Amino acid sequence: MHCFVFRHSFRARRSPASPTTLVVVNFWSHFVSLLRLHRCALAAASVLLAMTSFALPATAGLEAALNALKANDMATAEKELQLLAKERDPRAEFLLGFYVYGNPQSKLFDLSKGAPLLLDAAERGYTPAMIPLAGAYADGKGVPKSYYEAYKWMLIAERWNVPVTEQLLEQIAHELKPEEIDKAKAEAIAYTFKTK
């Protein structure tokens, strides 16, 4: 399954193990492993939501959306998630932005709709949205192309222990000047999530 915008290959560089061998660092390969984790998380999330549906009224809509996503029924998933996204539920924004609008295999594929939803979810601290958002910035899909913003969001994700950020940070760093890296690090450390 090809999702969102991580088809950007960064420059080839010499491998430290063999100086004559070129290694193409591909952002996509790291993302595919993260996507597989998210597919497993969808199944686990639906079970968890079923167990806690009595606690949150929004959970019923999220459960229906997760079931629709598992059945590959993007229209139903969109309908269920839009209601929650209007209330700015970061989980719904992520699922809608990443799986519905950010999935090239979806009939509703539209990165101009997906990236802003991911941005809002990430700005409010929803960590699963941060890596796809960084990829959107790196590729300029749905948001202005900016390796600086991509690097900053990867640093924020790393700070919150999101997996696979270390390798992705190295790849993006090759596109930035040292002073840009330092500035992004300072911004990431000082970043506070929005509450509204």
TIRO-2110 file (N, C-alpha, C; in Angstrom, 1 decimal):
// TIRO-2110
0.8, -1.2, 0.0, N, 1, A
0.0, 0.0, 0.0, CA, 1, A
0.9, 1.2, 0.0, C, 1, A
0.7, 2.1, -0.9, N, 2, A
1.4, 3.4, -1.0, CA, 2, A
0.6, 4.5, -0.3, C, 2, A
1.1, 5.0, 0.7, N, 3, A
0.4, 6.1, 1.4, CA, 3, A
1.2, 7.4, 1.5, C, 3, A
0.5, 8.4, 1.5, N, 4, A
1.0, 9.8, 1.6, CA, 4, A
2.1, 10.1, 0.7, C, 4, A
3.1, 10.8, 1.1, N, 5, A
4.0, 11.5, 0.2, CA, 5, A
5.4, 11.1, 0.3, C, 5, A
5.7, 9.9, 0.8, N, 6, A
7.1, 9.5, 1.1, CA, 6, A
7.7, 8.8, -0.1, C, 6, A
7.7, 9.4, -1.2, N, 7, A
8.4, 8.8, -2.4, CA, 7, A
9.6, 9.6, -2.7, C, 7, A
10.0, 10.5, -1.8, N, 8, A
11.1, 11.4, -2.1, CA, 8, A
12.4, 10.6, -1.8, C, 8, A
13.3, 10.5, -2.7, N, 9, A
14.6, 9.9, -2.5, CA, 9, A
15.6, 11.0, -2.3, C, 9, A
16.4, 10.9, -1.3, N, 10, A
17.4, 11.9, -1.1, CA, 10, A
18.6, 11.6, -1.9, C, 10, A
19.5, 12.5, -1.9, N, 11, A
20.8, 12.4, -2.7, CA, 11, A
21.5, 11.1, -2.4, C, 11, A
22.2, 10.5, -3.4, N, 12, A
23.0, 9.4, -3.1, CA, 12, A
24.3, 9.9, -2.4, C, 12, A
24.8, 9.0, -1.5, N, 13, A
26.0, 9.3, -0.8, CA, 13, A
26.8, 8.1, -0.7, C, 13, A
28.1, 8.3, -0.4, N, 14, A
29.0, 7.2, -0.3, CA, 14, A
28.8, 6.4, 1.0, C, 14, A
28.8, 5.1, 0.9, N, 15, A
28.6, 4.3, 2.1, CA, 15, A
29.9, 4.3, 2.9, C, 15, A
29.8, 4.5, 4.3, N, 16, A
31.0, 4.4, 5.1, CA, 16, A
31.7, 3.1, 5.0, C, 16, A
31.0, 2.0, 4.8, N, 17, A
31.6, 0.7, 4.8, CA, 17, A
32.4, 0.4, 3.5, C, 17, A
31.9, 0.9, 2.4, N, 18, A
32.6, 0.8, 1.2, CA, 18, A
32.5, 2.1, 0.4, C, 18, A
33.7, 2.8, 0.3, N, 19, A
33.6, 4.2, -0.2, CA, 19, A
33.2, 4.2, -1.7, C, 19, A
33.3, 3.1, -2.4, N, 20, A
33.0, 3.1, -3.8, CA, 20, A
31.5, 2.7, -4.1, C, 20, A
30.8, 2.2, -3.1, N, 21, A
29.4, 1.8, -3.2, CA, 21, A
28.5, 3.0, -2.9, C, 21, A
27.6, 3.3, -3.8, N, 22, A
26.7, 4.4, -3.6, CA, 22, A
25.4, 3.8, -2.9, C, 22, A
24.9, 4.5, -1.9, N, 23, A
23.7, 4.1, -1.2, CA, 23, A
22.7, 5.2, -1.4, C, 23, A
21.6, 4.8, -2.0, N, 24, A
20.5, 5.8, -2.1, CA, 24, A
19.6, 5.6, -0.9, C, 24, A
19.5, 6.7, -0.1, N, 25, A
18.7, 6.7, 1.1, CA, 25, A
17.3, 7.0, 0.7, C, 25, A
16.4, 6.1, 0.9, N, 26, A
15.0, 6.3, 0.5, CA, 26, A
14.1, 6.5, 1.7, C, 26, A
13.5, 7.7, 1.7, N, 27, A
12.6, 8.0, 2.8, CA, 27, A
11.4, 7.0, 2.8, C, 27, A
11.0, 6.6, 1.7, N, 28, A
9.9, 5.7, 1.6, CA, 28, A
10.1, 4.4, 2.3, C, 28, A
11.2, 3.8, 2.2, N, 29, A
11.4, 2.4, 2.9, CA, 29, A
11.2, 2.5, 4.4, C, 29, A
11.7, 3.6, 5.0, N, 30, A
11.5, 3.8, 6.4, CA, 30, A
10.0, 4.0, 6.7, C, 30, A
9.3, 4.7, 5.9, N, 31, A
7.9, 5.0, 6.1, CA, 31, A
7.1, 3.7, 5.9, C, 31, A
7.4, 2.8, 5.0, N, 32, A
6.6, 1.6, 4.8, CA, 32, A
6.6, 0.8, 6.1, C, 32, A
7.7, 0.7, 6.8, N, 33, A
7.7, 0.0, 8.1, CA, 33, A
6.8, 0.7, 9.1, C, 33, A
6.8, 2.0, 9.1, N, 34, A
5.9, 2.7, 10.0, CA, 34, A
4.4, 2.5, 9.6, C, 34, A
4.1, 2.5, 8.3, N, 35, A
2.8, 2.2, 7.9, CA, 35, A
2.3, 0.9, 8.3, C, 35, A
3.2, -0.1, 8.3, N, 36, A
2.8, -1.5, 8.7, CA, 36, A
2.4, -1.5, 10.2, C, 36, A
3.2, -0.7, 11.0, N, 37, A
2.8, -0.5, 12.4, CA, 37, A
1.5, 0.1, 12.6, C, 37, A
1.2, 1.1, 11.7, N, 38, A
-0.1, 1.8, 11.8, CA, 38, A
-1.3, 0.8, 11.4, C, 38, A
-1.1, 0.0, 10.5, N, 39, A
-2.1, -1.0, 10.1, CA, 39, A
-2.4, -1.9, 11.3, C, 39, A
-1.4, -2.4, 12.0, N, 40, A
-1.6, -3.2, 13.1, CA, 40, A
-2.3, -2.4, 14.2, C, 40, A
-1.9, -1.1, 14.3, N, 41, A
-2.5, -0.2, 15.3, CA, 41, A
-4.0, 0.0, 15.1, C, 41, A
-4.4, 0.0, 13.8, N, 42, A
-5.8, 0.2, 13.5, CA, 42, A
-6.6, -1.0, 14.1, C, 42, A
-6.1, -2.2, 13.9, N, 43, A
-6.8, -3.3, 14.5, CA, 43, A
-6.9, -3.3, 16.0, C, 43, A
-5.7, -2.9, 16.6, N, 44, A
-5.7, -2.8, 18.1, CA, 44, A
-6.6, -1.7, 18.6, C, 44, A
-6.6, -0.6, 17.8, N, 45, A
-7.4, 0.6, 18.2, CA, 45, A
-8.8, 0.3, 18.2, C, 45, A
-9.3, -0.5, 17.2, N, 46, A
-10.7, -0.8, 17.2, CA, 46, A
-11.1, -1.7, 18.3, C, 46, A
-10.3, -2.6, 18.8, N, 47, A
-10.6, -3.4, 19.9, CA, 47, A
-10.6, -2.5, 21.2, C, 47, A
-9.6, -1.7, 21.3, N, 48, A
-9.5, -0.8, 22.5, CA, 48, A
-10.8, 0.2, 22.5, C, 48, A
-11.1, 0.7, 21.4, N, 49, A
-12.3, 1.6, 21.3, CA, 49, A
-13.6, 0.8, 21.7, C, 49, A
-13.7, -0.4, 21.3, N, 50, A
-14.9, -1.2, 21.6, CA, 50, A
-15.0, -1.4, 23.1, C, 50, A
-13.8, -1.6, 23.8, N, 51, A
-13.8, -1.8, 25.2, CA, 51, A
-14.1, -0.5, 26.0, C, 51, A
-13.8, 0.7, 25.4, N, 52, A
-14.0, 1.9, 26.1, CA, 52, A
-15.1, 2.7, 25.5, C, 52, A
-16.0, 2.2, 24.7, N, 53, A
-17.0, 3.0, 24.0, CA, 53, A
-18.0, 3.6, 25.0, C, 53, A
-18.1, 3.0, 26.2, N, 54, A
-19.1, 3.6, 27.1, CA, 54, A
-18.5, 4.9, 27.7, C, 54, A
-17.2, 5.1, 27.7, N, 55, A
-16.6, 6.3, 28.3, CA, 55, A
-16.7, 7.6, 27.4, C, 55, A
-16.6, 7.5, 26.1, N, 56, A
-16.5, 8.6, 25.3, CA, 56, A
-17.6, 8.5, 24.2, C, 56, A
-18.4, 9.5, 24.0, N, 57, A
-19.4, 9.4, 23.0, CA, 57, A
-18.8, 9.5, 21.6, C, 57, A
-17.7, 10.2, 21.4, N, 58, A
-17.0, 10.2, 20.1, CA, 58, A
-16.4, 8.9, 19.7, C, 58, A
-16.2, 8.0, 20.6, N, 59, A
-15.6, 6.7, 20.3, CA, 59, A
-16.4, 5.9, 19.4, C, 59, A
-17.7, 6.0, 19.4, N, 60, A
-18.6, 5.2, 18.5, CA, 60, A
-18.3, 5.6, 17.1, C, 60, A
-18.2, 6.9, 16.8, N, 61, A
-17.9, 7.4, 15.4, CA, 61, A
-16.5, 6.9, 15.0, C, 61, A
-15.5, 6.9, 15.9, N, 62, A
-14.2, 6.5, 15.6, CA, 62, A
-14.1, 5.0, 15.4, C, 62, A
-14.9, 4.3, 16.1, N, 63, A
-14.9, 2.8, 15.9, CA, 63, A
-15.5, 2.5, 14.5, C, 63, A
-16.6, 3.2, 14.2, N, 64, A
-17.2, 3.0, 12.9, CA, 64, A
-16.3, 3.3, 11.7, C, 64, A
-15.5, 4.4, 11.9, N, 65, A
-14.5, 4.8, 10.9, CA, 65, A
-13.4, 3.8, 10.8, C, 65, A
-12.9, 3.3, 11.9, N, 66, A
-11.9, 2.3, 11.9, CA, 66, A
-12.3, 1.0, 11.2, C, 66, A
-13.6, 0.6, 11.4, N, 67, A
-14.1, -0.6, 10.8, CA, 67, A
-14.2, -0.3, 9.3, C, 67, A
-14.6, 0.9, 8.9, N, 68, A
-14.7, 1.3, 7.5, CA, 68, A
-13.4, 1.3, 6.8, C, 68, A
-12.3, 1.8, 7.5, N, 69, A
-11.0, 1.8, 7.0, CA, 69, A
-10.5, 0.4, 6.8, C, 69, A
-10.8, -0.5, 7.8, N, 70, A
-10.3, -1.9, 7.6, CA, 70, A
-11.0, -2.6, 6.4, C, 70, A
-12.3, -2.2, 6.1, N, 71, A
-13.0, -2.7, 5.0, CA, 71, A
-12.7, -2.0, 3.7, C, 71, A
-11.8, -1.0, 3.8, N, 72, A
-11.4, -0.2, 2.6, CA, 72, A
-12.6, 0.6, 2.1, C, 72, A
-13.5, 1.0, 2.9, N, 73, A
-14.7, 1.8, 2.5, CA, 73, A
-14.4, 3.2, 2.9, C, 73, A
-13.7, 3.9, 2.0, N, 74, A
-13.2, 5.3, 2.3, CA, 74, A
-14.3, 6.3, 2.4, C, 74, A
-15.4, 6.1, 1.7, N, 75, A
-16.5, 7.1, 1.8, CA, 75, A
-17.1, 7.1, 3.2, C, 75, A
-17.4, 5.9, 3.7, N, 76, A
-17.9, 5.8, 5.1, CA, 76, A
-17.0, 6.3, 6.1, C, 76, A
-15.7, 5.9, 5.9, N, 77, A
-14.7, 6.4, 6.9, CA, 77, A
-14.6, 7.9, 6.9, C, 77, A
-14.6, 8.5, 5.7, N, 78, A
-14.6, 10.0, 5.6, CA, 78, A
-15.8, 10.6, 6.3, C, 78, A
-17.0, 10.0, 6.0, N, 79, A
-18.2, 10.6, 6.7, CA, 79, A
-18.1, 10.6, 8.2, C, 79, A
-17.7, 9.4, 8.7, N, 80, A
-17.6, 9.3, 10.2, CA, 80, A
-16.5, 10.2, 10.8, C, 80, A
-15.4, 10.3, 10.1, N, 81, A
-14.2, 11.0, 10.6, CA, 81, A
-14.4, 12.5, 10.4, C, 81, A
-15.1, 13.0, 9.4, N, 82, A
-15.3, 14.4, 9.2, CA, 82, A
-16.1, 15.0, 10.4, C, 82, A
-17.1, 14.3, 10.9, N, 83, A
-17.8, 14.8, 12.1, CA, 83, A
-16.9, 15.0, 13.3, C, 83, A
-16.0, 14.1, 13.5, N, 84, A
-15.0, 14.2, 14.6, CA, 84, A
-13.9, 15.2, 14.3, C, 84, A
-13.5, 15.3, 13.1, N, 85, A
-12.5, 16.3, 12.7, CA, 85, A
-13.0, 17.7, 12.8, C, 85, A
-14.3, 17.9, 12.6, N, 86, A
-14.8, 19.3, 12.8, CA, 86, A
-14.8, 19.7, 14.2, C, 86, A
-14.8, 18.7, 15.1, N, 87, A
-14.6, 19.0, 16.5, CA, 87, A
-13.2, 19.0, 16.9, C, 87, A
-12.3, 18.9, 15.9, N, 88, A
-10.8, 18.9, 16.1, CA, 88, A
-10.3, 17.8, 16.9, C, 88, A
-10.9, 16.6, 16.8, N, 89, A
-10.3, 15.4, 17.4, CA, 89, A
-9.1, 15.0, 16.7, C, 89, A
-7.9, 15.1, 17.3, N, 90, A
-6.6, 14.8, 16.6, CA, 90, A
-6.5, 13.4, 16.0, C, 90, A
-7.2, 12.4, 16.7, N, 91, A
-7.2, 11.1, 16.1, CA, 91, A
-7.9, 11.0, 14.8, C, 91, A
-9.1, 11.7, 14.8, N, 92, A
-9.9, 11.7, 13.5, CA, 92, A
-9.1, 12.5, 12.5, C, 92, A
-8.5, 13.6, 12.8, N, 93, A
-7.8, 14.4, 11.8, CA, 93, A
-6.6, 13.5, 11.2, C, 93, A
-5.9, 12.8, 12.1, N, 94, A
-4.9, 11.9, 11.6, CA, 94, A
-5.4, 10.8, 10.6, C, 94, A
-6.4, 10.1, 11.1, N, 95, A
-7.0, 9.1, 10.2, CA, 95, A
-7.5, 9.6, 8.9, C, 95, A
-8.2, 10.7, 9.0, N, 96, A
-8.7, 11.3, 7.8, CA, 96, A
-7.6, 11.8, 6.9, C, 96, A
-6.7, 12.5, 7.4, N, 97, A
-5.6, 13.1, 6.6, CA, 97, A
-4.6, 12.1, 6.1, C, 97, A
-4.4, 11.0, 6.8, N, 98, A
-3.4, 10.0, 6.4, CA, 98, A
-4.0, 8.9, 5.6, C, 98, A
-5.0, 8.2, 6.1, N, 99, A
-5.6, 7.0, 5.5, CA, 99, A
-6.6, 7.3, 4.4, C, 99, A
-7.4, 8.4, 4.6, N, 100, A
-8.4, 8.7, 3.6, CA, 100, A
-7.9, 9.6, 2.5, C, 100, A
-7.4, 10.8, 2.9, N, 101, A
-6.9, 11.8, 1.9, CA, 101, A
-5.5, 11.5, 1.5, C, 101, A
-4.7, 10.9, 2.3, N, 102, A
-3.3, 10.8, 2.0, CA, 102, A
-2.9, 9.4, 1.4, C, 102, A
-3.9, 8.6, 1.1, N, 103, A
-3.6, 7.3, 0.6, CA, 103, A
-3.9, 7.3, -1.0, C, 103, A
-2.8, 7.2, -1.8, N, 104, A
-3.0, 7.3, -3.2, CA, 104, A
-4.0, 6.2, -3.8, C, 104, A
-4.2, 5.1, -3.1, N, 105, A
-5.1, 4.1, -3.5, CA, 105, A
-6.6, 4.4, -3.2, C, 105, A
-6.8, 5.5, -2.4, N, 106, A
-8.1, 5.9, -2.0, CA, 106, A
-8.7, 6.7, -3.2, C, 106, A
-10.0, 6.5, -3.4, N, 107, A
-10.7, 7.3, -4.4, CA, 107, A
-10.8, 8.8, -3.9, C, 107, A
-10.6, 9.0, -2.7, N, 108, A
-10.7, 10.4, -2.1, CA, 108, A
-9.4, 11.0, -1.9, C, 108, A
-8.3, 10.4, -2.5, N, 109, A
-7.0, 10.9, -2.4, CA, 109, A
-6.9, 12.4, -2.7, C, 109, A
-6.5, 13.2, -1.8, N, 110, A
-6.3, 14.7, -2.0, CA, 110, A
-5.4, 15.2, -0.9, C, 110, A
-4.1, 15.4, -1.3, N, 111, A
-3.1, 15.9, -0.3, CA, 111, A
-3.4, 17.3, 0.2, C, 111, A
-4.1, 18.1, -0.6, N, 112, A
-4.4, 19.4, -0.2, CA, 112, A
-5.4, 19.4, 1.0, C, 112, A
-6.2, 18.3, 1.1, N, 113, A
-7.0, 18.2, 2.3, CA, 113, A
-6.3, 17.4, 3.4, C, 113, A
-5.5, 16.5, 3.1, N, 114, A
-4.8, 15.7, 4.1, CA, 114, A
-3.8, 16.4, 4.9, C, 114, A
-2.9, 17.1, 4.2, N, 115, A
-1.8, 17.8, 5.0, CA, 115, A
-2.2, 18.7, 6.0, C, 115, A
-3.2, 19.6, 5.8, N, 116, A
-3.7, 20.5, 6.8, CA, 116, A
-4.2, 19.8, 8.0, C, 116, A
-4.9, 18.7, 7.8, N, 117, A
-5.4, 17.9, 8.9, CA, 117, A
-4.3, 17.3, 9.8, C, 117, A
-3.2, 16.8, 9.1, N, 118, A
-2.1, 16.3, 9.8, CA, 118, A
-1.4, 17.4, 10.6, C, 118, A
-1.3, 18.6, 9.9, N, 119, A
-0.6, 19.7, 10.6, CA, 119, A
-1.4, 20.0, 11.9, C, 119, A
-2.7, 20.1, 11.8, N, 120, A
-3.5, 20.5, 13.0, CA, 120, A
-3.3, 19.4, 14.1, C, 120, A
-3.4, 18.2, 13.7, N, 121, A
-3.2, 17.1, 14.7, CA, 121, A
-1.8, 17.2, 15.3, C, 121, A
-0.8, 17.4, 14.5, N, 122, A
0.6, 17.4, 15.0, CA, 122, A
0.8, 18.6, 15.9, C, 122, A
0.3, 19.8, 15.5, N, 123, A
0.4, 21.0, 16.3, CA, 123, A
-0.2, 20.9, 17.7, C, 123, A
-1.2, 20.0, 17.8, N, 124, A
-1.8, 19.8, 19.1, CA, 124, A
-1.3, 18.5, 19.8, C, 124, A
-0.2, 18.0, 19.3, N, 125, A
0.6, 17.0, 20.1, CA, 125, A
0.3, 15.5, 19.7, C, 125, A
-0.4, 15.3, 18.6, N, 126, A
-0.7, 13.9, 18.2, CA, 126, A
0.5, 13.4, 17.5, C, 126, A
1.3, 12.6, 18.1, N, 127, A
2.6, 12.2, 17.6, CA, 127, A
2.5, 11.3, 16.3, C, 127, A
1.5, 10.5, 16.1, N, 128, A
1.5, 9.7, 14.9, CA, 128, A
1.4, 10.6, 13.6, C, 128, A
0.9, 11.8, 13.8, N, 129, A
0.8, 12.7, 12.6, CA, 129, A
2.1, 13.4, 12.2, C, 129, A
3.1, 13.3, 13.1, N, 130, A
4.3, 14.1, 12.9, CA, 130, A
5.2, 13.6, 11.7, C, 130, A
5.4, 12.3, 11.6, N, 131, A
6.2, 11.8, 10.6, CA, 131, A
5.6, 12.0, 9.2, C, 131, A
4.3, 11.7, 9.0, N, 132, A
3.7, 12.0, 7.7, CA, 132, A
3.7, 13.5, 7.4, C, 132, A
3.5, 14.3, 8.4, N, 133, A
3.6, 15.7, 8.2, CA, 133, A
5.0, 16.1, 7.7, C, 133, A
6.0, 15.6, 8.3, N, 134, A
7.4, 15.9, 7.9, CA, 134, A
7.6, 15.4, 6.5, C, 134, A
7.1, 14.3, 6.1, N, 135, A
7.2, 13.8, 4.7, CA, 135, A
6.4, 14.8, 3.7, C, 135, A
5.3, 15.3, 4.2, N, 136, A
4.6, 16.2, 3.3, CA, 136, A
5.4, 17.5, 3.1, C, 136, A
6.1, 18.0, 4.1, N, 137, A
6.9, 19.2, 4.0, CA, 137, A
8.1, 18.8, 3.1, C, 137, A
8.7, 17.7, 3.3, N, 138, A
9.9, 17.3, 2.5, CA, 138, A
9.6, 17.2, 1.0, C, 138, A
8.4, 16.8, 0.7, N, 139, A
8.0, 16.6, -0.7, CA, 139, A
7.2, 17.8, -1.2, C, 139, A
6.7, 18.7, -0.3, N, 140, A
5.9, 19.8, -0.8, CA, 140, A
4.6, 19.4, -1.3, C, 140, A
4.0, 18.4, -0.7, N, 141, A
2.7, 17.9, -1.1, CA, 141, A
1.6, 18.3, 0.0, C, 141, A
0.8, 19.3, -0.4, N, 142, A
-0.3, 19.8, 0.5, CA, 142, A
0.1, 20.9, 1.4, C, 142, A
1.4, 21.1, 1.5, N, 143, A
2.0, 22.2, 2.2, CA, 143, A
3.2, 22.7, 1.4, C, 143, A
3.7, 23.9, 1.7, N, 144, A
4.9, 24.4, 0.9, CA, 144, A
6.1, 23.5, 1.2, C, 144, A
6.9, 23.2, 0.2, N, 145, A
8.1, 22.4, 0.4, CA, 145, A
9.1, 23.1, 1.3, C, 145, A
9.5, 22.4, 2.3, N, 146, A
10.4, 23.0, 3.3, CA, 146, A
11.1, 21.8, 4.0, C, 146, A
12.4, 21.7, 3.7, N, 147, A
13.2, 20.7, 4.5, CA, 147, A
13.4, 21.1, 5.9, C, 147, A
13.4, 22.4, 6.1, N, 148, A
13.5, 23.0, 7.4, CA, 148, A
12.4, 22.5, 8.3, C, 148, A
11.1, 22.7, 7.8, N, 149, A
9.9, 22.3, 8.6, CA, 149, A
9.9, 20.8, 8.8, C, 149, A
10.3, 20.1, 7.7, N, 150, A
10.3, 18.6, 7.8, CA, 150, A
11.3, 18.2, 9.0, C, 150, A
12.4, 18.8, 9.0, N, 151, A
13.4, 18.5, 10.0, CA, 151, A
12.9, 18.9, 11.4, C, 151, A
12.3, 20.1, 11.5, N, 152, A
11.8, 20.5, 12.8, CA, 152, A
10.7, 19.5, 13.3, C, 152, A
9.8, 19.1, 12.4, N, 153, A
8.8, 18.1, 12.9, CA, 153, A
9.4, 16.8, 13.2, C, 153, A
10.4, 16.4, 12.5, N, 154, A
11.1, 15.1, 12.9, CA, 154, A
11.7, 15.2, 14.3, C, 154, A
12.3, 16.4, 14.6, N, 155, A
12.9, 16.6, 15.9, CA, 155, A
11.9, 16.6, 17.0, C, 155, A
10.8, 17.2, 16.7, N, 156, A
9.7, 17.2, 17.7, CA, 156, A
9.2, 15.8, 17.9, C, 156, A
9.1, 15.0, 16.9, N, 157, A
8.6, 13.6, 17.0, CA, 157, A
9.7, 12.8, 17.8, C, 157, A
11.0, 13.1, 17.5, N, 158, A
12.0, 12.4, 18.2, CA, 158, A
11.9, 12.7, 19.7, C, 158, A
11.7, 13.9, 20.0, N, 159, A
11.6, 14.4, 21.4, CA, 159, A
10.5, 13.6, 22.1, C, 159, A
9.4, 13.2, 21.4, N, 160, A
8.3, 12.5, 22.0, CA, 160, A
8.4, 11.0, 21.7, C, 160, A
9.6, 10.5, 21.4, N, 161, A
9.9, 9.1, 21.3, CA, 161, A
9.1, 8.4, 20.2, C, 161, A
8.9, 9.1, 19.1, N, 162, A
8.2, 8.4, 17.9, CA, 162, A
9.3, 7.6, 17.2, C, 162, A
9.0, 6.3, 16.9, N, 163, A
10.0, 5.4, 16.3, CA, 163, A
10.5, 5.9, 14.9, C, 163, A
11.6, 5.4, 14.5, N, 164, A
12.3, 5.6, 13.2, CA, 164, A
12.7, 7.0, 12.9, C, 164, A
12.7, 7.9, 13.9, N, 165, A
13.0, 9.3, 13.6, CA, 165, A
14.5, 9.5, 13.4, C, 165, A
15.3, 8.7, 14.0, N, 166, A
16.8, 8.9, 13.9, CA, 166, A
17.3, 8.8, 12.5, C, 166, A
16.9, 7.7, 11.8, N, 167, A
17.3, 7.5, 10.4, CA, 167, A
16.7, 8.6, 9.5, C, 167, A
15.5, 9.0, 9.7, N, 168, A
14.9, 10.0, 8.9, CA, 168, A
15.5, 11.4, 9.1, C, 168, A
15.9, 11.7, 10.3, N, 169, A
16.6, 12.9, 10.6, CA, 169, A
17.9, 13.1, 9.9, C, 169, A
18.6, 12.0, 9.8, N, 170, A
19.9, 12.0, 9.1, CA, 170, A
19.7, 12.3, 7.6, C, 170, A
18.6, 11.7, 7.0, N, 171, A
18.3, 11.9, 5.6, CA, 171, A
18.0, 13.4, 5.3, C, 171, A
17.1, 13.9, 6.2, N, 172, A
16.7, 15.3, 5.9, CA, 172, A
17.8, 16.3, 6.2, C, 172, A
18.7, 16.0, 7.2, N, 173, A
19.8, 16.9, 7.5, CA, 173, A
20.7, 17.1, 6.3, C, 173, A
20.8, 16.1, 5.4, N, 174, A
21.7, 16.3, 4.3, CA, 174, A
21.2, 17.4, 3.3, C, 174, A
20.0, 17.8, 3.5, N, 175, A
19.4, 18.9, 2.7, CA, 175, A
19.5, 20.3, 3.3, C, 175, A
20.0, 20.4, 4.5, N, 176, A
20.0, 21.6, 5.3, CA, 176, A
21.4, 22.1, 5.5, C, 176, A
21.6, 23.4, 5.7, N, 177, A
22.8, 24.0, 6.2, CA, 177, A
23.0, 23.8, 7.7, C, 177, A
24.2, 23.8, 8.2, N, 178, A
24.4, 23.6, 9.6, CA, 178, A
23.6, 24.7, 10.5, C, 178, A
23.5, 25.9, 10.0, N, 179, A
22.8, 26.9, 10.8, CA, 179, A
21.3, 26.7, 10.8, C, 179, A
20.8, 26.1, 9.7, N, 180, A
19.4, 25.8, 9.7, CA, 180, A
19.1, 24.6, 10.6, C, 180, A
20.0, 23.7, 10.7, N, 181, A
19.8, 22.5, 11.6, CA, 181, A
19.8, 23.0, 13.1, C, 181, A
20.7, 23.9, 13.4, N, 182, A
20.8, 24.5, 14.8, CA, 182, A
19.5, 25.2, 15.1, C, 182, A
19.0, 26.0, 14.1, N, 183, A
17.8, 26.8, 14.4, CA, 183, A
16.6, 25.9, 14.5, C, 183, A
16.5, 24.8, 13.7, N, 184, A
15.4, 23.9, 13.8, CA, 184, A
15.4, 23.2, 15.2, C, 184, A
16.6, 22.8, 15.6, N, 185, A
16.8, 22.2, 16.9, CA, 185, A
16.3, 23.1, 18.1, C, 185, A
16.6, 24.3, 18.0, N, 186, A
16.2, 25.3, 19.0, CA, 186, A
14.7, 25.5, 19.0, C, 186, A
14.1, 25.5, 17.8, N, 187, A
12.6, 25.7, 17.7, CA, 187, A
11.9, 24.4, 18.2, C, 187, A
12.5, 23.3, 17.9, N, 188, A
11.9, 22.0, 18.3, CA, 188, A
11.9, 21.9, 19.8, C, 188, A
13.0, 22.3, 20.5, N, 189, A
13.0, 22.2, 21.9, CA, 189, A
12.0, 23.2, 22.6, C, 189, A
11.9, 24.4, 22.0, N, 190, A
11.0, 25.4, 22.5, CA, 190, A
9.6, 25.2, 22.2, C, 190, A
9.3, 24.3, 21.2, N, 191, A
7.9, 24.1, 20.7, CA, 191, A
6.9, 23.7, 21.8, C, 191, A
5.8, 24.3, 21.9, N, 192, A
4.7, 23.9, 22.8, CA, 192, A
3.5, 23.6, 21.9, C, 192, A
2.8, 22.6, 22.3, N, 193, A
1.6, 22.2, 21.5, CA, 193, A
0.5, 23.1, 21.8, C, 193, A
-0.4, 23.3, 20.8, N, 194, A
-1.6, 24.1, 20.9, CA, 194, A
-2.6, 23.3, 21.7, C, 194, A
-3.4, 24.1, 22.4, N, 195, A
-4.4, 23.4, 23.2, CA, 195, A
-5.8, 23.6, 22.6, C, 195, A
-6.0, 24.6, 21.7, N, 196, A
-7.3, 24.8, 21.1, CA, 196, A
-7.2, 24.9, 19.6, C, 196, A
END
